[in-house]
Amino acid sequence: MTVTLPPDYRPSEDEPFMNEYQREYFRLKLLRWRTELLRDSDETLLHLQEGGLQEPDIADRAQAETDRSLELRTRDRARKLISKIDAALLRIEDSSYGYCEETGEPIGVRRLEARPIATMSIEAQERHERQERTHRDE
C-alpha cells in the first residue's frame, strides 16, 4: 500500500505516533538524505581521481595531501551515515522505526526530525553516553 503525502505535510505530536503518513514522511526524508550523500560521495571520488600529487611546490603538495585526507574522512563518514540510513529504512519496513531500541518507547517526532537515524530516545541516549564516559574513565 502506497501512501501519498499532502505536499505541505509535517509530522506533529498531535497525531498517532508512526502512523502511515509519518512513516512515509520519514522514509522519503531518509531516501533524499541518502541520495544527497551518494551524490556528494561521487563528487568526492571524482576529486580524488583527478587530484594528483604532482604539484611542483612542496607547500602545494602538502595542501593537496591535506585536502585528500579530509575528503577521505568525509567520504568515510558519509559511508557510515548511508549504512545508518539503510538500517533506518529497514526499521520503517518492519515497523520498529521511531521506537527506542532500548526501552521500546516512542523516540518522538521532534527528535526524529532533527536526527532521522536515531535509534534511542533522548533519555536512553544520555544514559548510554554517561555509561560510555564512565567506562572510558576507568
N, CA, C and O atoms as a MOPAC input file, in Angstrom:
PM7 MOZYME 1SCF
protein

 N      0.84900 1    -1.18200 1     0.00000 1
 C      0.00000 1     0.00000 1     0.00000 1
 C      0.89300 1     1.24300 1     0.00000 1
 O      1.76200 1     1.39500 1     0.85800 1
 N      0.66900 1     2.11400 1    -0.95900 1
 C      1.45300 1     3.33300 1    -1.06300 1
 C      0.65900 1     4.50300 1    -0.51200 1
 O     -0.53300 1     4.64900 1    -0.78100 1
 N      1.33900 1     5.32800 1     0.25900 1
 C      0.70900 1     6.49600 1     0.86200 1
 C      1.20000 1     7.72600 1     0.11200 1
 O      2.39600 1     7.87300 1    -0.14000 1
 N      0.27300 1     8.60500 1    -0.24100 1
 C      0.65600 1     9.86400 1    -0.87200 1
 C      0.51700 1    10.96400 1     0.17100 1
 O     -0.56200 1    11.21300 1     0.70800 1
 N      1.64100 1    11.61000 1     0.43700 1
 C      1.63400 1    12.67900 1     1.43500 1
 C      1.11600 1    13.97400 1     0.83800 1
 O      1.42000 1    14.28700 1    -0.31300 1
 N      0.33700 1    14.73300 1     1.59900 1
 C     -0.00900 1    16.07600 1     1.14500 1
 C      1.29000 1    16.88100 1     1.00700 1
 O      2.21000 1    16.68300 1     1.80000 1
 N      1.38600 1    17.77800 1     0.02900 1
 C      2.64800 1    18.49700 1    -0.22300 1
 C      3.18500 1    19.26300 1     0.98900 1
 O      4.39700 1    19.42000 1     1.13000 1
 N      2.30200 1    19.73800 1     1.85700 1
 C      2.74800 1    20.55200 1     2.99600 1
 C      2.76900 1    19.76000 1     4.29500 1
 O      2.80800 1    20.34800 1     5.37500 1
 N      2.74300 1    18.42800 1     4.20300 1
 C      2.66700 1    17.60100 1     5.41000 1
 C      3.92800 1    17.71900 1     6.25000 1
 O      5.04200 1    17.65300 1     5.73000 1
 N      3.74400 1    17.89200 1     7.54500 1
 C      4.81900 1    17.84700 1     8.54200 1
 C      4.29100 1    16.99500 1     9.69500 1
 O      3.16000 1    17.20200 1    10.13500 1
 N      5.07500 1    16.05000 1    10.19000 1
 C      4.60600 1    15.24000 1    11.31500 1
 C      4.36400 1    16.11400 1    12.54100 1
 O      5.05500 1    17.11100 1    12.75000 1
 N      3.39300 1    15.73900 1    13.33300 1
 C      3.11200 1    16.51200 1    14.53900 1
 C      2.87900 1    15.57400 1    15.70800 1
 O      2.55300 1    14.40000 1    15.53300 1
 N      3.05200 1    16.11600 1    16.90200 1
 C      2.85400 1    15.34100 1    18.12400 1
 C      1.36200 1    15.06200 1    18.36100 1
 O      1.00900 1    14.22400 1    19.19100 1
 N      0.48200 1    15.77400 1    17.62100 1
 C     -0.96700 1    15.66300 1    17.82700 1
 C     -1.59500 1    14.46800 1    17.10300 1
 O     -2.77200 1    14.17800 1    17.31300 1
 N     -0.84100 1    13.77900 1    16.26800 1
 C     -1.40100 1    12.64500 1    15.52800 1
 C     -0.83500 1    11.34100 1    16.09300 1
 O      0.16300 1    11.36100 1    16.81300 1
 N     -1.45400 1    10.22700 1    15.77700 1
 C     -0.93400 1     8.95200 1    16.28300 1
 C      0.52200 1     8.75100 1    15.84000 1
 O      0.86200 1     8.95300 1    14.67500 1
 N      1.37100 1     8.35000 1    16.79400 1
 C      2.79800 1     8.19700 1    16.51600 1
 C      3.05600 1     7.08400 1    15.51300 1
 O      2.49600 1     5.99400 1    15.62700 1
 N      3.88900 1     7.35900 1    14.54900 1
 C      4.30800 1     6.46400 1    13.47700 1
 C      3.12600 1     5.89700 1    12.68900 1
 O      3.09200 1     4.71800 1    12.33500 1
 N      2.15800 1     6.78200 1    12.43000 1
 C      1.06300 1     6.39700 1    11.53500 1
 C      1.62700 1     6.31900 1    10.10900 1
 O      2.80100 1     6.62200 1     9.89000 1
 N      0.80800 1     5.92100 1     9.15600 1
 C      1.31000 1     5.70300 1     7.78900 1
 C      1.89000 1     6.97400 1     7.17600 1
 O      2.83900 1     6.89000 1     6.39600 1
 N      1.35000 1     8.15300 1     7.50300 1
 C      1.89900 1     9.41300 1     6.97400 1
 C      3.28800 1     9.68700 1     7.54700 1
 O      4.20300 1    10.07400 1     6.81900 1
 N      3.43700 1     9.48700 1     8.84300 1
 C      4.74400 1     9.72200 1     9.46200 1
 C      5.78800 1     8.74400 1     8.91500 1
 O      6.91600 1     9.13500 1     8.61300 1
 N      5.41000 1     7.49400 1     8.79200 1
 C      6.36800 1     6.51100 1     8.25000 1
 C      6.78800 1     6.89800 1     6.83600 1
 O      7.97000 1     6.82700 1     6.50000 1
 N      5.83100 1     7.30500 1     6.00800 1
 C      6.15900 1     7.69300 1     4.63800 1
 C      6.98700 1     8.98200 1     4.62000 1
 O      7.92600 1     9.10700 1     3.83400 1
 N      6.64600 1     9.92100 1     5.47000 1
 C      7.39800 1    11.17800 1     5.56500 1
 C      8.87500 1    10.89700 1     5.87800 1
 O      9.77000 1    11.42000 1     5.21400 1
 N      9.11100 1    10.06400 1     6.89700 1
 C     10.49800 1     9.77800 1     7.27900 1
 C     11.18800 1     8.89000 1     6.24800 1
 O     12.39500 1     9.01300 1     6.04000 1
 N     10.44900 1     8.00800 1     5.60700 1
 C     11.03600 1     7.17500 1     4.54800 1
 C     11.56300 1     8.06700 1     3.42400 1
 O     12.68600 1     7.88600 1     2.95400 1
 N     10.74200 1     9.03200 1     2.99800 1
 C     11.15900 1     9.94300 1     1.92900 1
 C     12.31800 1    10.83400 1     2.37200 1
 O     13.24300 1    11.09400 1     1.60300 1
 N     12.25700 1    11.29800 1     3.61900 1
 C     13.33600 1    12.14700 1     4.15300 1
 C     14.66300 1    11.36700 1     4.14800 1
 O     15.69400 1    11.90500 1     3.74500 1
 N     14.63800 1    10.12200 1     4.58800 1
 C     15.83700 1     9.28800 1     4.60900 1
 C     16.34500 1     9.00200 1     3.19400 1
 O     17.55000 1     9.03500 1     2.94400 1
 N     15.42900 1     8.72400 1     2.27700 1
 C     15.84000 1     8.45600 1     0.89200 1
 C     16.47900 1     9.68400 1     0.24700 1
 O     17.46300 1     9.56300 1    -0.48200 1
 N     15.92000 1    10.87000 1     0.51500 1
 C     16.51600 1    12.11000 1    -0.03400 1
 C     17.91900 1    12.32400 1     0.54000 1
 O     18.85000 1    12.67200 1    -0.18600 1
 N     18.05700 1    12.11200 1     1.84200 1
 C     19.35300 1    12.28700 1     2.50000 1
 C     20.37300 1    11.30700 1     1.91800 1
 O     21.52100 1    11.67100 1     1.66000 1
 N     19.94400 1    10.06700 1     1.71500 1
 C     20.82000 1     9.02900 1     1.15700 1
 C     21.27700 1     9.41800 1    -0.25300 1
 O     22.45600 1     9.29200 1    -0.58400 1
 N     20.34400 1     9.88700 1    -1.07300 1
 C     20.66200 1    10.30500 1    -2.44300 1
 C     21.67800 1    11.44400 1    -2.43800 1
 O     22.62600 1    11.45400 1    -3.22300 1
 N     21.46100 1    12.40000 1    -1.53900 1
 C     22.37600 1    13.54200 1    -1.42300 1
 C     23.78500 1    13.07800 1    -1.01900 1
 O     24.77500 1    13.54300 1    -1.58400 1
 N     23.87200 1    12.17600 1    -0.05800 1
 C     25.17500 1    11.66400 1     0.37900 1
 C     25.87300 1    10.90200 1    -0.74600 1
 O     27.08300 1    11.03600 1    -0.93000 1
 N     25.12100 1    10.11100 1    -1.49300 1
 C     25.71500 1     9.36600 1    -2.61200 1
 C     26.20900 1    10.30700 1    -3.70100 1
 O     27.26600 1    10.07900 1    -4.28900 1
 N     25.45300 1    11.35800 1    -3.97100 1
 C     25.86500 1    12.34900 1    -4.97900 1
 C     27.16200 1    13.03200 1    -4.52800 1
 O     28.09700 1    13.18400 1    -5.31400 1
 N     27.20500 1    13.44100 1    -3.25000 1
 C     28.41300 1    14.07900 1    -2.71800 1
 C     29.60000 1    13.11600 1    -2.75500 1
 O     30.72800 1    13.51500 1    -3.04500 1
 N     29.33100 1    11.85500 1    -2.46000 1
 C     30.38000 1    10.83800 1    -2.46400 1
 C     30.94500 1    10.65500 1    -3.87100 1
 O     32.15300 1    10.49500 1    -4.04400 1
 N     30.06600 1    10.68000 1    -4.87400 1
 C     30.52400 1    10.57000 1    -6.26400 1
 C     31.42100 1    11.74600 1    -6.63000 1
 O     32.43500 1    11.57400 1    -7.30700 1
 N     31.04200 1    12.95400 1    -6.17700 1
 C     31.86600 1    14.13800 1    -6.45100 1
 C     33.22700 1    14.00500 1    -5.76800 1
 O     34.25700 1    14.34200 1    -6.35200 1
 N     33.22400 1    13.51700 1    -4.54200 1
 C     34.48200 1    13.32300 1    -3.80600 1
 C     35.37200 1    12.34100 1    -4.55000 1
 O     36.57500 1    12.56100 1    -4.68500 1
 N     34.77900 1    11.26400 1    -5.03100 1
 C     35.53300 1    10.25900 1    -5.76000 1
 C     36.16600 1    10.86800 1    -7.00900 1
 O     37.32400 1    10.58700 1    -7.32100 1
 N     35.40900 1    11.69900 1    -7.72100 1
 C     35.96100 1    12.37400 1    -8.90400 1
 C     37.14400 1    13.26400 1    -8.52200 1
 O     38.16700 1    13.27000 1    -9.20600 1
 N     37.00200 1    14.01100 1    -7.43000 1
 C     38.09500 1    14.88500 1    -6.98100 1
 C     39.33000 1    14.07000 1    -6.62800 1
 O     40.45400 1    14.46100 1    -6.94400 1
 N     39.11600 1    12.93400 1    -5.97000 1
 C     40.25200 1    12.10000 1    -5.57600 1
 C     40.94600 1    11.52500 1    -6.80800 1
 O     42.17100 1    11.40400 1    -6.83200 1
 N     40.16700 1    11.17300 1    -7.82800 1
 C     40.75800 1    10.60900 1    -9.04200 1
 C     41.50700 1    11.67700 1    -9.82700 1
 O     42.55500 1    11.40400 1   -10.41200 1
 N     40.96800 1    12.89700 1    -9.84100 1
 C     41.61500 1    13.99900 1   -10.56200 1
 C     42.90500 1    14.40400 1    -9.87600 1
 O     43.94600 1    14.58300 1   -10.50800 1
 N     42.80300 1    14.54400 1    -8.55100 1
 C     43.88400 1    15.14200 1    -7.78300 1
 C     45.16700 1    14.36100 1    -7.86500 1
 O     45.25700 1    13.21500 1    -7.42500 1
 N     46.15400 1    15.00600 1    -8.43500 1
 C     47.45800 1    14.37400 1    -8.48600 1
 C     48.35400 1    15.05700 1    -7.47300 1
 O     48.17900 1    16.23600 1    -7.16400 1
 N     49.28900 1    14.32700 1    -6.97300 1
 C     50.23900 1    14.93200 1    -6.05100 1
 C     51.47000 1    15.36700 1    -6.84900 1
 O     52.60300 1    15.29000 1    -6.37500 1
 N     51.20900 1    15.82600 1    -8.07500 1
 C     52.28300 1    16.25200 1    -8.96400 1
 C     52.62100 1    17.72700 1    -8.78100 1
 O     53.38000 1    18.29700 1    -9.56500 1
 N     52.06400 1    18.33400 1    -7.75800 1
 C     52.31900 1    19.75400 1    -7.53300 1
 C     53.82600 1    19.96400 1    -7.37300 1
 O     54.45900 1    19.29800 1    -6.55400 1
 N     54.40300 1    20.88800 1    -8.15100 1
 C     55.85300 1    21.10200 1    -8.04900 1
 C     56.26100 1    21.74000 1    -6.71000 1
 O     57.34500 1    21.46900 1    -6.19300 1
 N     55.40100 1    22.57100 1    -6.16800 1
 C     55.71600 1    23.26600 1    -4.92300 1
 C     55.38400 1    22.37500 1    -3.72400 1
 O     54.30100 1    21.79500 1    -3.65400 1
 N     56.31200 1    22.27400 1    -2.79600 1
 C     56.11700 1    21.40100 1    -1.62800 1
 C     54.91200 1    21.82700 1    -0.79600 1
 O     54.18600 1    20.97500 1    -0.28400 1
 N     54.69000 1    23.12300 1    -0.65600 1
 C     53.53500 1    23.61400 1     0.11400 1
 C     52.23700 1    23.24100 1    -0.59300 1
 O     51.26300 1    22.86000 1     0.05700 1
 N     52.21900 1    23.34900 1    -1.91800 1
 C     51.02300 1    22.96300 1    -2.68600 1
 C     50.77000 1    21.46000 1    -2.56200 1
 O     49.62500 1    21.01800 1    -2.46500 1
 N     51.85600 1    20.68100 1    -2.56800 1
 C     51.72200 1    19.22700 1    -2.42900 1
 C     51.17200 1    18.88300 1    -1.04900 1
 O     50.30800 1    18.01800 1    -0.91100 1
 N     51.68100 1    19.56900 1    -0.03600 1
 C     51.21100 1    19.33600 1     1.33000 1
 C     49.73200 1    19.69900 1     1.45100 1
 O     48.96400 1    18.97500 1     2.08500 1
 N     49.33400 1    20.81000 1     0.84700 1
 C     47.93100 1    21.22300 1     0.88100 1
 C     47.05300 1    20.20400 1     0.15500 1
 O     45.96600 1    19.86500 1     0.62200 1
 N     47.53600 1    19.72000 1    -0.99000 1
 C     46.78400 1    18.72700 1    -1.76100 1
 C     46.61500 1    17.43900 1    -0.93600 1
 O     45.55500 1    16.81400 1    -0.96500 1
 N     47.64900 1    17.05800 1    -0.21500 1
 C     47.58200 1    15.85400 1     0.62300 1
 C     46.60500 1    16.05800 1     1.78100 1
 O     45.85400 1    15.14600 1     2.12600 1
 N     46.61100 1    17.23800 1     2.37500 1
 C     45.67700 1    17.56200 1     3.45400 1
 C     44.24300 1    17.52900 1     2.93500 1
 O     43.35500 1    16.97500 1     3.58300 1
 N     44.02200 1    18.12400 1     1.76600 1
 C     42.68200 1    18.12100 1     1.16000 1
 C     42.22300 1    16.69800 1     0.87000 1
 O     41.06700 1    16.34600 1     1.10400 1
 N     43.13100 1    15.89700 1     0.36500 1
 C     42.80700 1    14.49600 1     0.04400 1
 C     42.42100 1    13.73200 1     1.31500 1
 O     41.45300 1    12.97200 1     1.31700 1
 N     43.17000 1    13.93500 1     2.37300 1
 C     42.89100 1    13.27500 1     3.65100 1
 C     41.51500 1    13.68200 1     4.18000 1
 O     40.75200 1    12.84200 1     4.65700 1
 N     41.20900 1    14.96300 1     4.09400 1
 C     39.91000 1    15.46600 1     4.53900 1
 C     38.78200 1    14.85100 1     3.70900 1
 O     37.75500 1    14.45100 1     4.25800 1
 N     38.97000 1    14.77400 1     2.38900 1
 C     37.94900 1    14.17500 1     1.52700 1
 C     37.73400 1    12.70100 1     1.85500 1
 O     36.60500 1    12.21100 1     1.82100 1
 N     38.81100 1    11.99900 1     2.16900 1
 C     38.67900 1    10.58500 1     2.52200 1
 C     37.92000 1    10.41500 1     3.84100 1
 O     37.09200 1     9.51300 1     3.96900 1
 N     38.20100 1    11.28300 1     4.82300 1
 C     37.46500 1    11.21600 1     6.09000 1
 C     35.99300 1    11.53400 1     5.86900 1
 O     35.11500 1    10.88500 1     6.43900 1
 N     35.73200 1    12.53500 1     5.04100 1
 C     34.35500 1    12.92100 1     4.73500 1
 C     33.62500 1    11.76600 1     4.05200 1
 O     32.47000 1    11.47500 1     4.36100 1
 N     34.30900 1    11.12400 1     3.13200 1
 C     33.70400 1    10.00200 1     2.40900 1
 C     33.42300 1     8.83000 1     3.35600 1
 O     32.39500 1     8.16500 1     3.22900 1
 N     34.32500 1     8.57600 1     4.29400 1
 C     34.12600 1     7.50200 1     5.25800 1
 C     32.92800 1     7.81300 1     6.15800 1
 O     32.12500 1     6.93300 1     6.46800 1
 N     32.82100 1     9.07400 1     6.57000 1
 C     31.68500 1     9.48900 1     7.39800 1
 C     30.37100 1     9.29900 1     6.63400 1
 O     29.38300 1     8.82400 1     7.19400 1
 N     30.37100 1     9.67500 1     5.34700 1
 C     29.17100 1     9.51300 1     4.51700 1
 C     28.80800 1     8.03300 1     4.38100 1
 O     27.63100 1     7.67400 1     4.42100 1
 N     29.81400 1     7.18100 1     4.22100 1
 C     29.56600 1     5.73800 1     4.08900 1
 C     28.88700 1     5.20400 1     5.34900 1
 O     27.94900 1     4.41100 1     5.26700 1
 N     29.36900 1     5.64500 1     6.52000 1
 C     28.76400 1     5.20600 1     7.77900 1
 C     27.33400 1     5.72900 1     7.91900 1
 O     26.45000 1     5.01800 1     8.39900 1
 N     27.11500 1     6.97600 1     7.49800 1
 C     25.76200 1     7.54600 1     7.55300 1
 C     24.81000 1     6.78700 1     6.63400 1
 O     23.67000 1     6.51400 1     7.00800 1
 N     25.27200 1     6.44600 1     5.44000 1
 C     24.43800 1     5.70300 1     4.49300 1
 C     24.04700 1     4.35300 1     5.10000 1
 O     22.91400 1     3.89800 1     4.94000 1
 N     24.97600 1     3.73000 1     5.78500 1
 C     24.68600 1     2.45500 1     6.44600 1
 C     23.59700 1     2.63700 1     7.51500 1
 O     22.70200 1     1.80100 1     7.64100 1
 N     23.68000 1     3.73200 1     8.28100 1
 C     22.66600 1     4.00600 1     9.31100 1
 C     21.31900 1     4.34400 1     8.67100 1
 O     20.27000 1     3.97200 1     9.19700 1
 N     21.34700 1     5.04500 1     7.54400 1
 C     20.10900 1     5.36600 1     6.82100 1
 C     19.45500 1     4.07900 1     6.31600 1
 O     18.24300 1     3.90100 1     6.43700 1
 N     20.27000 1     3.18400 1     5.74800 1
 C     19.73900 1     1.90100 1     5.26500 1
 C     19.09800 1     1.12100 1     6.41000 1
 O     18.03800 1     0.51800 1     6.23900 1
 N     19.74100 1     1.13300 1     7.57600 1
 C     19.18000 1     0.43300 1     8.74100 1
 C     17.85600 1     1.07500 1     9.16000 1
 O     16.91500 1     0.36900 1     9.52400 1
 N     17.77800 1     2.41200 1     9.11200 1
 C     16.53900 1     3.10900 1     9.46700 1
 C     15.42600 1     2.75400 1     8.47300 1
 O     14.27700 1     2.56300 1     8.87100 1
 N     15.76400 1     2.66700 1     7.19000 1
 C     14.76600 1     2.30600 1     6.18300 1
 C     14.23600 1     0.89000 1     6.43300 1
 O     13.04900 1     0.62800 1     6.24000 1
 N     15.10900 1    -0.01100 1     6.85700 1
 C     14.66200 1    -1.37100 1     7.19700 1
 C     13.74000 1    -1.34500 1     8.41300 1
 O     12.77100 1    -2.10200 1     8.47600 1
 N     14.04000 1    -0.47000 1     9.38200 1
 C     13.17100 1    -0.36800 1    10.56300 1
 C     11.80000 1     0.19100 1    10.17900 1
 O     10.79200 1    -0.17600 1    10.78200 1
 N     11.75700 1     1.07200 1     9.18300 1
 C     10.45300 1     1.57000 1     8.71700 1
 C      9.65700 1     0.39100 1     8.15200 1
 O      8.46600 1     0.24900 1     8.42500 1
 N     10.32700 1    -0.44900 1     7.36400 1
 C      9.64700 1    -1.60400 1     6.76300 1
 C      9.12200 1    -2.56900 1     7.81500 1
 O      8.02800 1    -3.11200 1     7.66500 1
 N      9.90000 1    -2.79300 1     8.89100 1
 C      9.44600 1    -3.77400 1     9.88700 1
 C      8.67500 1    -3.11900 1    11.04500 1
 O      8.38100 1    -3.76700 1    12.05000 1
 N      8.35600 1    -1.83600 1    10.88900 1
 C      7.54200 1    -1.06700 1    11.85000 1
 C      8.20300 1    -0.83600 1    13.20900 1
 O      7.51300 1    -0.52600 1    14.18000 1
 N      9.52300 1    -0.98200 1    13.29200 1
 C     10.20400 1    -0.68400 1    14.56200 1
 C     10.79100 1     0.73300 1    14.54200 1
 O     11.30000 1     1.20200 1    15.56000 1
 N     10.72300 1     1.41700 1    13.39000 1
 C     11.26400 1     2.77200 1    13.27400 1
 C     10.52700 1     3.72600 1    14.21600 1
 O      9.30400 1     3.68000 1    14.34700 1
 N     11.30100 1     4.58100 1    14.85900 1
 C     10.70300 1     5.60000 1    15.71900 1
 C     10.57200 1     5.17400 1    17.16300 1
 O     10.16400 1     5.96300 1    18.01600 1
 N     10.91600 1     3.92400 1    17.44300 1
 C     10.82500 1     3.42100 1    18.80900 1
 C     12.23000 1     3.12400 1    19.33400 1
 O     13.07300 1     2.58400 1    18.61800 1
 N     12.46200 1     3.48100 1    20.57700 1
 C     13.76400 1     3.31300 1    21.21500 1
 C     14.14000 1     1.83300 1    21.24900 1
 O     13.36000 1     0.99700 1    21.70500 1
 N     15.33600 1     1.51800 1    20.76500 1
 C     15.76500 1     0.11800 1    20.75300 1
 C     16.07700 1    -0.39300 1    22.16100 1
 O     16.21200 1    -1.59900 1    22.36900 1
 N     16.19100 1     0.51000 1    23.11500 1
 C     16.47600 1     0.10000 1    24.48700 1
 C     15.20300 1    -0.05500 1    25.32300 1
 O     15.05300 1    -1.02200 1    26.07100 1
 N     14.28700 1     0.91300 1    25.18300 1
 C     13.09700 1     0.92000 1    26.04300 1
 C     11.81400 1     0.55300 1    25.31300 1
 O     10.82200 1     0.18800 1    25.94500 1
 N     11.82500 1     0.64700 1    23.97900 1
 C     10.61100 1     0.38200 1    23.20600 1
 C      9.65500 1     1.57000 1    23.17200 1
 O      8.61700 1     1.51600 1    22.51300 1
 N     10.00600 1     2.64600 1    23.88700 1
 C      9.16600 1     3.84800 1    23.91800 1
 C      9.34200 1     4.65400 1    22.63300 1
 O     10.38500 1     4.55500 1    21.98700 1
 N      8.33000 1     5.46000 1    22.24800 1
 C      8.48800 1     6.33000 1    21.07800 1
 C      9.65900 1     7.30000 1    21.27400 1
 O      9.83100 1     7.87600 1    22.34800 1
 N     10.45000 1     7.46700 1    20.22400 1
 C     11.59000 1     8.39200 1    20.26100 1
 C     11.07800 1     9.82500 1    20.23200 1
 O     11.64200 1    10.70200 1    20.88600 1
 N     10.02100 1    10.06400 1    19.48300 1
 C      9.44300 1    11.40100 1    19.39100 1
 C      9.70200 1    12.04100 1    18.03600 1
 O     10.78400 1    11.91600 1    17.46200 1
 N      8.69000 1    12.72500 1    17.54500 1
 C      8.74500 1    13.33000 1    16.21200 1
 C      9.84000 1    14.39400 1    16.12600 1
 O     10.57500 1    14.44400 1    15.14000 1
 N      9.95300 1    15.24100 1    17.14500 1
 C     10.94300 1    16.32300 1    17.07700 1
 C     12.36700 1    15.77700 1    17.00900 1
 O     13.19900 1    16.28900 1    16.25900 1
 N     12.64100 1    14.75000 1    17.78700 1
 C     13.98900 1    14.14500 1    17.74400 1
 C     14.23900 1    13.49400 1    16.38200 1
 O     15.33300 1    13.61400 1    15.83200 1
 N     13.23900 1    12.80900 1    15.83800 1
 C     13.40500 1    12.17200 1    14.52900 1
 C     13.55200 1    13.20100 1    13.41400 1
 O     14.26200 1    12.96300 1    12.43700 1
 N     12.88600 1    14.34200 1    13.55800 1
 C     13.07000 1    15.42600 1    12.57200 1
 C     14.52800 1    15.87500 1    12.57500 1
 O     15.13400 1    16.06800 1    11.52100 1
 N     15.07800 1    16.03900 1    13.77500 1
 C     16.44900 1    16.51600 1    13.90800 1
 C     17.46700 1    15.43400 1    13.54900 1
 O     18.51700 1    15.73000 1    12.97700 1
 N     17.15800 1    14.18400 1    13.88400 1
 C     18.08400 1    13.06800 1    13.65700 1
 C     17.28800 1    11.84100 1    13.22500 1
 O     16.97800 1    10.97500 1    14.04300 1
 N     16.95800 1    11.77100 1    11.92700 1
 C     16.08900 1    10.68700 1    11.44500 1
 C     16.67700 1     9.28400 1    11.59500 1
 O     15.95600 1     8.29700 1    11.44600 1
 N     17.97800 1     9.18300 1    11.88800 1
 C     18.58000 1     7.85400 1    12.06700 1
 C     18.65100 1     7.46100 1    13.54400 1
 O     19.23400 1     6.43100 1    13.88500 1
 N     18.05800 1     8.28100 1    14.42400 1
 C     18.09700 1     7.99800 1    15.86700 1
 C     17.48400 1     6.63200 1    16.15300 1
 O     16.47100 1     6.24800 1    15.56800 1
 N     18.12800 1     5.90800 1    17.07100 1
 C     17.61300 1     4.59600 1    17.46600 1
 C     17.24800 1     4.56200 1    18.94500 1
 O     16.73200 1     3.56300 1    19.44600 1
 N     17.52200 1     5.67200 1    19.64200 1
 C     17.20600 1     5.72800 1    21.07400 1
 C     16.53000 1     7.04800 1    21.41300 1
 O     16.75300 1     8.06900 1    20.76100 1
 N     15.70100 1     7.00200 1    22.44500 1
 C     15.10400 1     8.23200 1    22.95500 1
 C     16.22700 1     9.08400 1    23.53900 1
 O     17.31900 1     8.58000 1    23.80000 1
 N     15.96600 1    10.35100 1    23.74000 1
 C     16.98800 1    11.24200 1    24.29600 1
 C     17.46300 1    10.71800 1    25.65600 1
 O     18.66100 1    10.71100 1    25.93800 1
 N     16.52200 1    10.28300 1    26.49100 1
 C     16.87800 1     9.79700 1    27.82400 1
 C     17.78400 1     8.56800 1    27.73000 1
 O     18.79400 1     8.48900 1    28.43100 1
 N     17.43400 1     7.62000 1    26.87900 1
 C     18.24500 1     6.40400 1    26.73000 1
 C     19.61500 1     6.75000 1    26.14300 1
 O     20.62500 1     6.17400 1    26.54800 1
 N     19.65400 1     7.68200 1    25.19600 1
 C     20.91900 1     8.09900 1    24.58200 1
 C     21.83400 1     8.74500 1    25.62600 1
 O     23.03200 1     8.46700 1    25.67800 1
 N     21.24400 1     9.61300 1    26.45700 1
 C     22.04700 1    10.26400 1    27.50500 1
 C     22.58200 1     9.23700 1    28.49600 1
 O     23.73600 1     9.32000 1    28.91600 1
 N     21.75300 1     8.27700 1    28.87000 1
 C     22.17300 1     7.21500 1    29.78100 1
 C     23.32600 1     6.41800 1    29.16200 1
 O     24.31300 1     6.10700 1    29.82900 1
 N     23.18000 1     6.10000 1    27.89100 1
 C     24.19800 1     5.34800 1    27.14800 1
 C     25.52000 1     6.12800 1    27.12600 1
 O     26.58500 1     5.55700 1    27.36200 1
 N     25.44600 1     7.43300 1    26.84100 1
 C     26.65600 1     8.25700 1    26.78900 1
 C     27.30700 1     8.38600 1    28.16300 1
 O     28.53300 1     8.39800 1    28.26800 1
 N     26.49800 1     8.48100 1    29.21200 1
 C     27.05700 1     8.54300 1    30.57600 1
 C     27.80700 1     7.25000 1    30.88800 1
 O     28.90100 1     7.28600 1    31.45000 1
 N     27.21900 1     6.10600 1    30.52300 1
 C     27.87500 1     4.81600 1    30.76500 1
 C     29.18400 1     4.71500 1    29.97900 1
 O     30.18200 1     4.20600 1    30.48800 1
 N     29.17200 1     5.20400 1    28.73000 1
 C     30.39600 1     5.18300 1    27.92500 1
 C     31.48300 1     6.02200 1    28.57600 1
 O     32.64100 1     5.60800 1    28.63600 1
 N     31.11100 1     7.21200 1    29.06700 1
 C     32.09900 1     8.08500 1    29.72400 1
 C     32.64600 1     7.41200 1    30.98200 1
 O     33.84500 1     7.47900 1    31.25400 1
 N     31.77500 1     6.77000 1    31.74100 1
 C     32.18600 1     6.09600 1    32.97500 1
 C     33.18700 1     4.99000 1    32.65100 1
 O     34.20600 1     4.85700 1    33.33000 1
 N     32.90400 1     4.19900 1    31.62300 1
 C     33.79900 1     3.09900 1    31.24500 1
 C     35.11900 1     3.61200 1    30.67800 1
 O     36.16500 1     2.99000 1    30.86800 1
 N     35.06800 1     4.74100 1    29.98600 1
 C     36.28900 1     5.33600 1    29.42200 1
 C     37.20000 1     5.83200 1    30.54300 1
 O     38.42300 1     5.73300 1    30.45100 1
 N     36.58700 1     6.36600 1    31.60400 1
 C     37.36400 1     6.94500 1    32.70000 1
 C     37.98700 1     5.88400 1    33.61400 1
 O     38.88800 1     6.19000 1    34.39400 1
 N     37.51100 1     4.64900 1    33.52000 1
 C     38.02500 1     3.59000 1    34.39800 1
 C     39.40900 1     3.15300 1    34.01000 1
 O     39.97900 1     2.27000 1    34.65100 1

